[in-house]
Amino acid sequence: MLRRVLRNPDEDAKVYRRYSDPLERTPASFSKDLGANEKSEPLVDVFEDRESVTVVTQLTGVDRSNVDLHTTQDKLTISVDSPDRKHFREVRLPAKVDVGSSSSRLKNGVLEIRLRKLREELVVR
């Protein structure tokens, strides 16, 4: 069974209101005009099933070579540093994961990272 983990319901409600406003449905309203040194925070969905945690985010217009992923047992950091775009996001994971088991793919502007969960007896407390 797949379960979506909502990190901040208030943030989701704001995003829904922002995108459901009929005056702000143009593609230009989805992105900010960022300065050269400013980074945006991409929206992230976290899904959890019995064996893994999956993180999905939209990184439109980004080349895979510009994406840097760093994982610890309970946190994932996504960083993008390209000439056109700069993104940074830290995501707390809902379960402890095996750092060496991560796999990722970037296709059509959607980055999907899959991390295998640690078994409870292997988690150091």
TAQUI-V560133 format. One line per field, one symbol per residue. ss: DSSP state (a for helix, b for strand, c for the rest). A space follows every 50 residues. Layout:
BEGIN
ss=???
END
This chain:
BEGIN
ss=ccbbbcccaaaaaaaaaaaacaaaccaaaacccccccccbcccbbbbbcc cbbbbbbbcccccaaabbbbbcccbbbbbbbccccbbbbbbbccccbcaa acbbbbbccbbbbbbbbccaaaccc
END
